[in-house]
């Protein structure tokens, strides 16, 4: 079964590509690789961790200064 030029099994799951010669003229990444969902938003959480770390370091610094 073919879906959007990608092979799938009877359940609709994508199958690994094995015909590499067919894509030598257009070696672009698959649409799934480009439209991959962001299920691990580390870029959003890292800023919270940085702000908390800076705040804790500032509190410790000011406790030793004063």
Predicted model as a PDB file, atoms N, CA, C, CB and O in Angstrom, pLDDT in the B-factor column:
MODEL        1                                                                  
ATOM      1  N   UNK A   1       0.843  -1.179   0.000  1.00 44.00           N  
ATOM      2  CA  UNK A   1       0.000   0.000   0.000  1.00 44.00           C  
ATOM      3  C   UNK A   1       0.888   1.241   0.000  1.00 44.00           C  
ATOM      4  CB  UNK A   1      -0.959  -0.002   1.220  1.00 44.00           C  
ATOM      5  O   UNK A   1       1.846   1.311   0.770  1.00 44.00           O  
ATOM      6  N   UNK A   2       0.588   2.210  -0.840  1.00 43.00           N  
ATOM      7  CA  UNK A   2       1.353   3.448  -0.941  1.00 43.00           C  
ATOM      8  C   UNK A   2       0.514   4.613  -0.412  1.00 43.00           C  
ATOM      9  CB  UNK A   2       1.793   3.708  -2.408  1.00 43.00           C  
ATOM     10  O   UNK A   2      -0.660   4.746  -0.758  1.00 43.00           O  
ATOM     11  N   UNK A   3       1.116   5.447   0.418  1.00 43.00           N  
ATOM     12  CA  UNK A   3       0.454   6.636   0.930  1.00 43.00           C  
ATOM     13  C   UNK A   3       1.405   7.801   0.772  1.00 43.00           C  
ATOM     14  CB  UNK A   3       0.021   6.458   2.414  1.00 43.00           C  
ATOM     15  O   UNK A   3       2.467   7.816   1.395  1.00 43.00           O  
ATOM     16  N   UNK A   4       1.051   8.780  -0.046  1.00 50.00           N  
ATOM     17  CA  UNK A   4       1.902   9.950  -0.277  1.00 50.00           C  
ATOM     18  C   UNK A   4       3.312   9.536  -0.660  1.00 50.00           C  
ATOM     19  CB  UNK A   4       1.940  10.839   0.967  1.00 50.00           C  
ATOM     20  O   UNK A   4       4.287  10.110  -0.175  1.00 50.00           O  
ATOM     21  N   UNK A   5       3.419   8.559  -1.514  1.00 60.00           N  
ATOM     22  CA  UNK A   5       4.670   8.010  -2.025  1.00 60.00           C  
ATOM     23  C   UNK A   5       5.523   7.357  -0.943  1.00 60.00           C  
ATOM     24  CB  UNK A   5       5.460   9.096  -2.697  1.00 60.00           C  
ATOM     25  O   UNK A   5       6.725   7.178  -1.136  1.00 60.00           O  
ATOM     26  N   UNK A   6       4.930   7.001   0.181  1.00 63.00           N  
ATOM     27  CA  UNK A   6       5.615   6.269   1.238  1.00 63.00           C  
ATOM     28  C   UNK A   6       4.910   4.933   1.432  1.00 63.00           C  
ATOM     29  CB  UNK A   6       5.645   7.086   2.568  1.00 63.00           C  
ATOM     30  O   UNK A   6       3.681   4.865   1.442  1.00 63.00           O  
ATOM     31  N   UNK A   7       5.698   3.874   1.585  1.00 69.00           N  
ATOM     32  CA  UNK A   7       5.111   2.557   1.765  1.00 69.00           C  
ATOM     33  C   UNK A   7       4.580   2.396   3.180  1.00 69.00           C  
ATOM     34  CB  UNK A   7       6.134   1.468   1.453  1.00 69.00           C  
ATOM     35  O   UNK A   7       5.226   2.805   4.145  1.00 69.00           O  
ATOM     36  N   UNK A   8       3.412   1.803   3.297  1.00 71.00           N  
ATOM     37  CA  UNK A   8       2.827   1.509   4.596  1.00 71.00           C  
ATOM     38  C   UNK A   8       2.388   0.055   4.627  1.00 71.00           C  
ATOM     39  CB  UNK A   8       1.638   2.450   4.898  1.00 71.00           C  
ATOM     40  O   UNK A   8       2.187  -0.559   3.579  1.00 71.00           O  
ATOM     41  N   UNK A   9       2.237  -0.498   5.828  1.00 73.00           N  
ATOM     42  CA  UNK A   9       1.727  -1.859   5.949  1.00 73.00           C  
ATOM     43  C   UNK A   9       0.208  -1.821   6.002  1.00 73.00           C  
ATOM     44  CB  UNK A   9       2.304  -2.561   7.204  1.00 73.00           C  
ATOM     45  O   UNK A   9      -0.389  -0.766   5.789  1.00 73.00           O  
ATOM     46  N   UNK A  10      -0.422  -2.947   6.281  1.00 76.00           N  
ATOM     47  CA  UNK A  10      -1.889  -3.019   6.272  1.00 76.00           C  
ATOM     48  C   UNK A  10      -2.523  -2.181   7.373  1.00 76.00           C  
ATOM     49  CB  UNK A  10      -2.337  -4.457   6.413  1.00 76.00           C  
ATOM     50  O   UNK A  10      -3.691  -1.808   7.265  1.00 76.00           O  
ATOM     51  N   UNK A  11      -1.767  -1.876   8.443  1.00 78.00           N  
ATOM     52  CA  UNK A  11      -2.295  -1.050   9.533  1.00 78.00           C  
ATOM     53  C   UNK A  11      -2.060   0.439   9.308  1.00 78.00           C  
ATOM     54  CB  UNK A  11      -1.669  -1.466  10.844  1.00 78.00           C  
ATOM     55  O   UNK A  11      -2.536   1.262  10.089  1.00 78.00           O  
ATOM     56  N   UNK A  12      -1.338   0.793   8.260  1.00 74.00           N  
ATOM     57  CA  UNK A  12      -1.055   2.184   7.959  1.00 74.00           C  
ATOM     58  C   UNK A  12       0.246   2.686   8.536  1.00 74.00           C  
ATOM     59  CB  UNK A  12      -2.155   3.025   8.447  1.00 74.00           C  
ATOM     60  O   UNK A  12       0.533   3.880   8.446  1.00 74.00           O  
ATOM     61  N   UNK A  13       1.045   1.815   9.127  1.00 76.00           N  
ATOM     62  CA  UNK A  13       2.339   2.218   9.688  1.00 76.00           C  
ATOM     63  C   UNK A  13       3.361   2.364   8.566  1.00 76.00           C  
ATOM     64  CB  UNK A  13       2.834   1.188  10.743  1.00 76.00           C  
ATOM     65  O   UNK A  13       3.399   1.555   7.638  1.00 76.00           O  
ATOM     66  N   UNK A  14       4.182   3.398   8.661  1.00 73.00           N  
ATOM     67  CA  UNK A  14       5.201   3.635   7.644  1.00 73.00           C  
ATOM     68  C   UNK A  14       6.264   2.552   7.692  1.00 73.00           C  
ATOM     69  CB  UNK A  14       5.840   5.014   7.829  1.00 73.00           C  
ATOM     70  O   UNK A  14       6.651   2.094   8.767  1.00 73.00           O  
ATOM     71  N   UNK A  15       6.731   2.148   6.520  1.00 72.00           N  
ATOM     72  CA  UNK A  15       7.779   1.138   6.402  1.00 72.00           C  
ATOM     73  C   UNK A  15       9.088   1.820   6.007  1.00 72.00           C  
ATOM     74  CB  UNK A  15       7.387   0.045   5.363  1.00 72.00           C  
ATOM     75  O   UNK A  15       9.090   2.873   5.370  1.00 72.00           O  
ATOM     76  N   UNK A  16      10.176   1.210   6.390  1.00 69.00           N  
ATOM     77  CA  UNK A  16      11.486   1.756   6.044  1.00 69.00           C  
ATOM     78  C   UNK A  16      11.709   1.684   4.541  1.00 69.00           C  
ATOM     79  CB  UNK A  16      12.602   1.002   6.785  1.00 69.00           C  
ATOM     80  O   UNK A  16      11.265   0.747   3.877  1.00 69.00           O  
ATOM     81  N   UNK A  17      12.399   2.684   4.020  1.00 68.00           N  
ATOM     82  CA  UNK A  17      12.668   2.729   2.590  1.00 68.00           C  
ATOM     83  C   UNK A  17      13.795   1.766   2.241  1.00 68.00           C  
ATOM     84  CB  UNK A  17      13.024   4.159   2.147  1.00 68.00           C  
ATOM     85  O   UNK A  17      14.799   1.691   2.950  1.00 68.00           O  
ATOM     86  N   UNK A  18      13.626   1.034   1.152  1.00 70.00           N  
ATOM     87  CA  UNK A  18      14.684   0.125   0.723  1.00 70.00           C  
ATOM     88  C   UNK A  18      15.054   0.325  -0.742  1.00 70.00           C  
ATOM     89  CB  UNK A  18      14.259  -1.311   0.953  1.00 70.00           C  
ATOM     90  O   UNK A  18      15.954  -0.351  -1.240  1.00 70.00           O  
ATOM     91  N   UNK A  19      14.382   1.240  -1.445  1.00 68.00           N  
ATOM     92  CA  UNK A  19      14.674   1.504  -2.851  1.00 68.00           C  
ATOM     93  C   UNK A  19      15.365   2.867  -2.948  1.00 68.00           C  
ATOM     94  CB  UNK A  19      13.366   1.467  -3.722  1.00 68.00           C  
ATOM     95  O   UNK A  19      14.738   3.863  -3.310  1.00 68.00           O  
ATOM     96  N   UNK A  20      16.659   2.901  -2.624  1.00 69.00           N  
ATOM     97  CA  UNK A  20      17.380   4.167  -2.586  1.00 69.00           C  
ATOM     98  C   UNK A  20      17.665   4.725  -3.974  1.00 69.00           C  
ATOM     99  CB  UNK A  20      18.671   3.996  -1.839  1.00 69.00           C  
ATOM    100  O   UNK A  20      17.809   5.937  -4.134  1.00 69.00           O  
ATOM    101  N   UNK A  21      17.748   3.867  -4.969  1.00 74.00           N  
ATOM    102  CA  UNK A  21      18.040   4.343  -6.324  1.00 74.00           C  
ATOM    103  C   UNK A  21      16.898   5.179  -6.876  1.00 74.00           C  
ATOM    104  CB  UNK A  21      18.316   3.165  -7.255  1.00 74.00           C  
ATOM    105  O   UNK A  21      17.128   6.042  -7.724  1.00 74.00           O  
ATOM    106  N   UNK A  22      15.686   4.951  -6.424  1.00 69.00           N  
ATOM    107  CA  UNK A  22      14.539   5.708  -6.912  1.00 69.00           C  
ATOM    108  C   UNK A  22      14.574   7.161  -6.455  1.00 69.00           C  
ATOM    109  CB  UNK A  22      13.253   5.057  -6.450  1.00 69.00           C  
ATOM    110  O   UNK A  22      13.898   8.001  -7.050  1.00 69.00           O  
ATOM    111  N   UNK A  23      15.341   7.481  -5.417  1.00 66.00           N  
ATOM    112  CA  UNK A  23      15.355   8.841  -4.883  1.00 66.00           C  
ATOM    113  C   UNK A  23      16.681   9.554  -5.099  1.00 66.00           C  
ATOM    114  CB  UNK A  23      15.039   8.814  -3.418  1.00 66.00           C  
ATOM    115  O   UNK A  23      16.965  10.534  -4.411  1.00 66.00           O  
ATOM    116  N   UNK A  24      17.486   9.094  -6.021  1.00 72.00           N  
ATOM    117  CA  UNK A  24      18.766   9.757  -6.249  1.00 72.00           C  
ATOM    118  C   UNK A  24      18.605  11.125  -6.886  1.00 72.00           C  
ATOM    119  CB  UNK A  24      19.644   8.897  -7.115  1.00 72.00           C  
ATOM    120  O   UNK A  24      19.449  11.996  -6.677  1.00 72.00           O  
ATOM    121  N   UNK A  25      17.554  11.340  -7.652  1.00 71.00           N  
ATOM    122  CA  UNK A  25      17.344  12.646  -8.271  1.00 71.00           C  
ATOM    123  C   UNK A  25      16.774  13.656  -7.287  1.00 71.00           C  
ATOM    124  CB  UNK A  25      16.420  12.516  -9.465  1.00 71.00           C  
ATOM    125  O   UNK A  25      16.999  14.856  -7.440  1.00 71.00           O  
ATOM    126  N   UNK A  26      16.044  13.197  -6.284  1.00 69.00           N  
ATOM    127  CA  UNK A  26      15.446  14.073  -5.278  1.00 69.00           C  
ATOM    128  C   UNK A  26      15.788  13.533  -3.894  1.00 69.00           C  
ATOM    129  CB  UNK A  26      13.898  14.180  -5.469  1.00 69.00           C  
ATOM    130  O   UNK A  26      14.971  12.846  -3.281  1.00 69.00           O  
ATOM    131  N   UNK A  27      16.989  13.835  -3.392  1.00 70.00           N  
ATOM    132  CA  UNK A  27      17.406  13.274  -2.111  1.00 70.00           C  
ATOM    133  C   UNK A  27      16.931  14.076  -0.900  1.00 70.00           C  
ATOM    134  CB  UNK A  27      18.893  13.171  -2.078  1.00 70.00           C  
ATOM    135  O   UNK A  27      17.598  14.066   0.134  1.00 70.00           O  
ATOM    136  N   UNK A  28      15.822  14.753  -1.000  1.00 72.00           N  
ATOM    137  CA  UNK A  28      15.313  15.561   0.104  1.00 72.00           C  
ATOM    138  C   UNK A  28      14.845  14.674   1.247  1.00 72.00           C  
ATOM    139  CB  UNK A  28      14.168  16.462  -0.371  1.00 72.00           C  
ATOM    140  O   UNK A  28      14.495  13.514   1.030  1.00 72.00           O  
ATOM    141  N   UNK A  29      14.838  15.211   2.462  1.00 74.00           N  
ATOM    142  CA  UNK A  29      14.338  14.426   3.590  1.00 74.00           C  
ATOM    143  C   UNK A  29      12.837  14.160   3.447  1.00 74.00           C  
ATOM    144  CB  UNK A  29      14.625  15.152   4.916  1.00 74.00           C  
ATOM    145  O   UNK A  29      12.131  14.864   2.725  1.00 74.00           O  
ATOM    146  N   UNK A  30      12.383  13.162   4.130  1.00 71.00           N  
ATOM    147  CA  UNK A  30      10.975  12.799   4.050  1.00 71.00           C  
ATOM    148  C   UNK A  30      10.124  13.871   4.722  1.00 71.00           C  
ATOM    149  CB  UNK A  30      10.728  11.421   4.701  1.00 71.00           C  
ATOM    150  O   UNK A  30      10.619  14.603   5.578  1.00 71.00           O  
ATOM    151  N   UNK A  31       8.843  13.973   4.343  1.00 73.00           N  
ATOM    152  CA  UNK A  31       7.966  14.953   4.998  1.00 73.00           C  
ATOM    153  C   UNK A  31       7.842  14.710   6.498  1.00 73.00           C  
ATOM    154  CB  UNK A  31       6.587  14.921   4.364  1.00 73.00           C  
ATOM    155  O   UNK A  31       7.652  15.658   7.261  1.00 73.00           O  
ATOM    156  N   UNK A  32       7.945  13.459   6.931  1.00 73.00           N  
ATOM    157  CA  UNK A  32       7.848  13.158   8.355  1.00 73.00           C  
ATOM    158  C   UNK A  32       9.014  13.761   9.128  1.00 73.00           C  
ATOM    159  CB  UNK A  32       7.797  11.649   8.576  1.00 73.00           C  
ATOM    160  O   UNK A  32       8.850  14.195  10.268  1.00 73.00           O  
ATOM    161  N   UNK A  33      10.197  13.788   8.505  1.00 74.00           N  
ATOM    162  CA  UNK A  33      11.363  14.355   9.169  1.00 74.00           C  
ATOM    163  C   UNK A  33      11.249  15.869   9.294  1.00 74.00           C  
ATOM    164  CB  UNK A  33      12.632  13.987   8.412  1.00 74.00           C  
ATOM    165  O   UNK A  33      11.731  16.452  10.265  1.00 74.00           O  
ATOM    166  N   UNK A  34      10.620  16.499   8.325  1.00 75.00           N  
ATOM    167  CA  UNK A  34      10.472  17.958   8.348  1.00 75.00           C  
ATOM    168  C   UNK A  34       9.352  18.375   9.293  1.00 75.00           C  
ATOM    169  CB  UNK A  34      10.196  18.496   6.934  1.00 75.00           C  
ATOM    170  O   UNK A  34       9.483  19.379   9.993  1.00 75.00           O  
ATOM    171  N   UNK A  35       8.267  17.635   9.327  1.00 80.00           N  
ATOM    172  CA  UNK A  35       7.098  17.982  10.132  1.00 80.00           C  
ATOM    173  C   UNK A  35       7.058  17.199  11.439  1.00 80.00           C  
ATOM    174  CB  UNK A  35       5.824  17.732   9.341  1.00 80.00           C  
ATOM    175  O   UNK A  35       5.978  16.919  11.959  1.00 80.00           O  
ATOM    176  N   UNK A  36       8.221  16.844  11.974  1.00 75.00           N  
ATOM    177  CA  UNK A  36       8.274  16.057  13.199  1.00 75.00           C  
ATOM    178  C   UNK A  36       7.718  16.864  14.374  1.00 75.00           C  
ATOM    179  CB  UNK A  36       9.719  15.607  13.488  1.00 75.00           C  
ATOM    180  O   UNK A  36       8.082  18.027  14.549  1.00 75.00           O  
ATOM    181  N   UNK A  37       6.845  16.262  15.178  1.00 77.00           N  
ATOM    182  CA  UNK A  37       6.281  17.014  16.301  1.00 77.00           C  
ATOM    183  C   UNK A  37       7.327  17.270  17.381  1.00 77.00           C  
ATOM    184  CB  UNK A  37       5.089  16.263  16.898  1.00 77.00           C  
ATOM    185  O   UNK A  37       8.254  16.482  17.570  1.00 77.00           O  
ATOM    186  N   UNK A  38       7.162  18.363  18.070  1.00 71.00           N  
ATOM    187  CA  UNK A  38       8.070  18.737  19.141  1.00 71.00           C  
ATOM    188  C   UNK A  38       7.532  18.166  20.440  1.00 71.00           C  
ATOM    189  CB  UNK A  38       8.237  20.282  19.232  1.00 71.00           C  
ATOM    190  O   UNK A  38       6.824  18.851  21.178  1.00 71.00           O  
ATOM    191  N   UNK A  39       7.867  16.897  20.727  1.00 75.00           N  
ATOM    192  CA  UNK A  39       7.343  16.258  21.922  1.00 75.00           C  
ATOM    193  C   UNK A  39       8.254  16.424  23.130  1.00 75.00           C  
ATOM    194  CB  UNK A  39       7.118  14.801  21.658  1.00 75.00           C  
ATOM    195  O   UNK A  39       7.916  15.967  24.222  1.00 75.00           O  
ATOM    196  N   UNK A  40       9.385  17.061  22.959  1.00 71.00           N  
ATOM    197  CA  UNK A  40      10.298  17.343  24.066  1.00 71.00           C  
ATOM    198  C   UNK A  40      10.731  18.803  23.985  1.00 71.00           C  
ATOM    199  CB  UNK A  40      11.539  16.391  24.033  1.00 71.00           C  
ATOM    200  O   UNK A  40      11.802  19.101  23.456  1.00 71.00           O  
ATOM    201  N   UNK A  41       9.922  19.704  24.497  1.00 75.00           N  
ATOM    202  CA  UNK A  41      10.218  21.132  24.340  1.00 75.00           C  
ATOM    203  C   UNK A  41      11.295  21.617  25.301  1.00 75.00           C  
ATOM    204  CB  UNK A  41       8.958  21.946  24.544  1.00 75.00           C  
ATOM    205  O   UNK A  41      11.017  22.419  26.193  1.00 75.00           O  
ATOM    206  N   UNK A  42      12.515  21.138  25.126  1.00 76.00           N  
ATOM    207  CA  UNK A  42      13.614  21.523  26.009  1.00 76.00           C  
ATOM    208  C   UNK A  42      13.943  23.005  25.886  1.00 76.00           C  
ATOM    209  CB  UNK A  42      14.851  20.693  25.701  1.00 76.00           C  
ATOM    210  O   UNK A  42      14.393  23.622  26.852  1.00 76.00           O  
ATOM    211  N   UNK A  43      13.724  23.575  24.721  1.00 77.00           N  
ATOM    212  CA  UNK A  43      14.061  24.987  24.545  1.00 77.00           C  
ATOM    213  C   UNK A  43      13.191  25.888  25.415  1.00 77.00           C  
ATOM    214  CB  UNK A  43      13.915  25.385  23.081  1.00 77.00           C  
ATOM    215  O   UNK A  43      13.601  26.997  25.755  1.00 77.00           O  
ATOM    216  N   UNK A  44      12.007  25.430  25.775  1.00 78.00           N  
ATOM    217  CA  UNK A  44      11.148  26.228  26.652  1.00 78.00           C  
ATOM    218  C   UNK A  44      11.544  26.040  28.117  1.00 78.00           C  
ATOM    219  CB  UNK A  44       9.668  25.847  26.448  1.00 78.00           C  
ATOM    220  O   UNK A  44      11.494  26.993  28.895  1.00 78.00           O  
ATOM    221  N   UNK A  45      11.930  24.847  28.493  1.00 86.00           N  
ATOM    222  CA  UNK A  45      12.244  24.535  29.877  1.00 86.00           C  
ATOM    223  C   UNK A  45      13.633  25.041  30.268  1.00 86.00           C  
ATOM    224  CB  UNK A  45      12.151  23.034  30.107  1.00 86.00           C  
ATOM    225  O   UNK A  45      13.853  25.390  31.427  1.00 86.00           O  
ATOM    226  N   UNK A  46      14.557  25.087  29.335  1.00 90.00           N  
ATOM    227  CA  UNK A  46      15.922  25.472  29.671  1.00 90.00           C  
ATOM    228  C   UNK A  46      15.994  26.906  30.181  1.00 90.00           C  
ATOM    229  CB  UNK A  46      16.824  25.308  28.462  1.00 90.00           C  
ATOM    230  O   UNK A  46      16.814  27.215  31.046  1.00 90.00           O  
ATOM    231  N   UNK A  47      15.149  27.777  29.658  1.00 89.00           N  
ATOM    232  CA  UNK A  47      15.167  29.163  30.128  1.00 89.00           C  
ATOM    233  C   UNK A  47      14.674  29.263  31.565  1.00 89.00           C  
ATOM    234  CB  UNK A  47      14.311  30.045  29.218  1.00 89.00           C  
ATOM    235  O   UNK A  47      15.169  30.090  32.330  1.00 89.00           O  
ATOM    236  N   UNK A  48      13.730  28.453  31.933  1.00 91.00           N  
ATOM    237  CA  UNK A  48      13.257  28.436  33.321  1.00 91.00           C  
ATOM    238  C   UNK A  48      14.385  27.969  34.230  1.00 91.00           C  
ATOM    239  CB  UNK A  48      12.010  27.517  33.477  1.00 91.00           C  
ATOM    240  O   UNK A  48      14.598  28.548  35.295  1.00 91.00           O  
ATOM    241  N   UNK A  49      15.108  26.936  33.828  1.00 93.00           N  
ATOM    242  CA  UNK A  49      16.215  26.430  34.632  1.00 93.00           C  
ATOM    243  C   UNK A  49      17.330  27.461  34.746  1.00 93.00           C  
ATOM    244  CB  UNK A  49      16.757  25.137  34.032  1.00 93.00           C  
ATOM    245  O   UNK A  49      17.930  27.602  35.811  1.00 93.00           O  
ATOM    246  N   UNK A  50      17.611  28.172  33.683  1.00 94.00           N  
ATOM    247  CA  UNK A  50      18.658  29.204  33.720  1.00 94.00           C  
ATOM    248  C   UNK A  50      18.263  30.330  34.663  1.00 94.00           C  
ATOM    249  CB  UNK A  50      18.923  29.765  32.306  1.00 94.00           C  
ATOM    250  O   UNK A  50      19.090  30.791  35.450  1.00 94.00           O  
ATOM    251  N   UNK A  51      17.035  30.774  34.598  1.00 96.00           N  
ATOM    252  CA  UNK A  51      16.569  31.863  35.461  1.00 96.00           C  
ATOM    253  C   UNK A  51      16.602  31.437  36.926  1.00 96.00           C  
ATOM    254  CB  UNK A  51      15.142  32.297  35.064  1.00 96.00           C  
ATOM    255  O   UNK A  51      17.015  32.213  37.789  1.00 96.00           O  
ATOM    256  N   UNK A  52      16.173  30.218  37.209  1.00 97.00           N  
ATOM    257  CA  UNK A  52      16.207  29.718  38.586  1.00 97.00           C  
ATOM    258  C   UNK A  52      17.652  29.619  39.077  1.00 97.00           C  
ATOM    259  CB  UNK A  52      15.508  28.338  38.683  1.00 97.00           C  
ATOM    260  O   UNK A  52      17.947  30.000  40.209  1.00 97.00           O  
ATOM    261  N   UNK A  53      18.550  29.111  38.237  1.00 97.00           N  
ATOM    262  CA  UNK A  53      19.957  28.986  38.632  1.00 97.00           C  
ATOM    263  C   UNK A  53      20.574  30.348  38.896  1.00 97.00           C  
ATOM    264  CB  UNK A  53      20.755  28.253  37.552  1.00 97.00           C  
ATOM    265  O   UNK A  53      21.309  30.506  39.871  1.00 97.00           O  
ATOM    266  N   UNK A  54      20.297  31.337  38.055  1.00 98.00           N  
ATOM    267  CA  UNK A  54      20.845  32.680  38.253  1.00 98.00           C  
ATOM    268  C   UNK A  54      20.289  33.298  39.529  1.00 98.00           C  
ATOM    269  CB  UNK A  54      20.529  33.580  37.043  1.00 98.00           C  
ATOM    270  O   UNK A  54      21.019  33.962  40.266  1.00 98.00           O  
ATOM    271  N   UNK A  55      19.018  33.087  39.794  1.00 98.00           N  
ATOM    272  CA  UNK A  55      18.401  33.617  41.005  1.00 98.00           C  
ATOM    273  C   UNK A  55      19.031  33.001  42.252  1.00 98.00           C  
ATOM    274  CB  UNK A  55      16.889  33.358  40.992  1.00 98.00           C  
ATOM    275  O   UNK A  55      19.356  33.713  43.202  1.00 98.00           O  
ATOM    276  N   UNK A  56      19.203  31.687  42.249  1.00 97.00           N  
ATOM    277  CA  UNK A  56      19.822  31.019  43.393  1.00 97.00           C  
ATOM    278  C   UNK A  56      21.262  31.485  43.578  1.00 97.00           C  
ATOM    279  CB  UNK A  56      19.778  29.493  43.214  1.00 97.00           C  
ATOM    280  O   UNK A  56      21.699  31.721  44.704  1.00 97.00           O  
ATOM    281  N   UNK A  57      21.993  31.617  42.487  1.00 96.00           N  
ATOM    282  CA  UNK A  57      23.378  32.091  42.587  1.00 96.00           C  
ATOM    283  C   UNK A  57      23.431  33.528  43.106  1.00 96.00           C  
ATOM    284  CB  UNK A  57      24.076  32.000  41.219  1.00 96.00           C  
ATOM    285  O   UNK A  57      24.324  33.868  43.882  1.00 96.00           O  
ATOM    286  N   UNK A  58      22.500  34.364  42.693  1.00 96.00           N  
ATOM    287  CA  UNK A  58      22.470  35.751  43.168  1.00 96.00           C  
ATOM    288  C   UNK A  58      22.148  35.798  44.653  1.00 96.00           C  
ATOM    289  CB  UNK A  58      21.439  36.577  42.374  1.00 96.00           C  
ATOM    290  O   UNK A  58      22.752  36.582  45.386  1.00 96.00           O  
ATOM    291  N   UNK A  59      21.213  34.979  45.113  1.00 96.00           N  
ATOM    292  CA  UNK A  59      20.870  34.939  46.542  1.00 96.00           C  
ATOM    293  C   UNK A  59      22.077  34.496  47.359  1.00 96.00           C  
ATOM    294  CB  UNK A  59      19.673  33.986  46.795  1.00 96.00           C  
ATOM    295  O   UNK A  59      22.389  35.111  48.379  1.00 96.00           O  
ATOM    296  N   UNK A  60      22.759  33.443  46.927  1.00 95.00           N  
ATOM    297  CA  UNK A  60      23.946  32.964  47.638  1.00 95.00           C  
ATOM    298  C   UNK A  60      25.038  34.040  47.627  1.00 95.00           C  
ATOM    299  CB  UNK A  60      24.472  31.650  46.998  1.00 95.00           C  
ATOM    300  O   UNK A  60      25.697  34.256  48.644  1.00 95.00           O  
ATOM    301  N   UNK A  61      25.233  34.701  46.513  1.00 95.00           N  
ATOM    302  CA  UNK A  61      26.249  35.756  46.407  1.00 95.00           C  
ATOM    303  C   UNK A  61      25.948  36.900  47.378  1.00 95.00           C  
ATOM    304  CB  UNK A  61      26.320  36.294  44.959  1.00 95.00           C  
ATOM    305  O   UNK A  61      26.843  37.355  48.090  1.00 95.00           O  
ATOM    306  N   UNK A  62      24.697  37.367  47.413  1.00 94.00           N  
ATOM    307  CA  UNK A  62      24.351  38.473  48.290  1.00 94.00           C  
ATOM    308  C   UNK A  62      24.369  38.080  49.764  1.00 94.00           C  
ATOM    309  CB  UNK A  62      22.996  39.008  47.923  1.00 94.00           C  
ATOM    310  O   UNK A  62      24.594  38.942  50.614  1.00 94.00           O  
ATOM    311  N   UNK A  63      24.139  36.810  50.096  1.00 94.00           N  
ATOM    312  CA  UNK A  63      24.232  36.373  51.472  1.00 94.00           C  
ATOM    313  C   UNK A  63      25.668  36.427  51.976  1.00 94.00           C  
ATOM    314  CB  UNK A  63      23.680  34.971  51.613  1.00 94.00           C  
ATOM    315  O   UNK A  63      25.902  36.748  53.140  1.00 94.00           O  
ATOM    316  N   UNK A  64      26.629  36.116  51.113  1.00 91.00           N  
ATOM    317  CA  UNK A  64      28.027  36.156  51.513  1.00 91.00           C  
ATOM    318  C   UNK A  64      28.613  37.564  51.485  1.00 91.00           C  
ATOM    319  CB  UNK A  64      28.834  35.257  50.622  1.00 91.00           C  
ATOM    320  O   UNK A  64      29.574  37.851  52.200  1.00 91.00           O  
ATOM    321  N   UNK A  65      28.040  38.443  50.663  1.00 85.00           N  
ATOM    322  CA  UNK A  65      28.527  39.833  50.591  1.00 85.00           C  
ATOM    323  C   UNK A  65      28.055  40.621  51.802  1.00 85.00           C  
ATOM    324  CB  UNK A  65      28.044  40.521  49.290  1.00 85.00           C  
ATOM    325  O   UNK A  65      28.836  41.371  52.388  1.00 85.00           O  
ATOM    326  N   UNK A  66      26.790  40.467  52.192  1.00 73.00           N  
ATOM    327  CA  UNK A  66      26.230  41.281  53.284  1.00 73.00           C  
ATOM    328  C   UNK A  66      26.188  40.459  54.506  1.00 73.00           C  
ATOM    329  CB  UNK A  66      24.831  41.817  52.956  1.00 73.00           C  
ATOM    330  O   UNK A  66      25.754  40.934  55.555  1.00 73.00           O  
TER     331      UNK A  66                                                      
ENDMDL                                                                          
END                                                                             
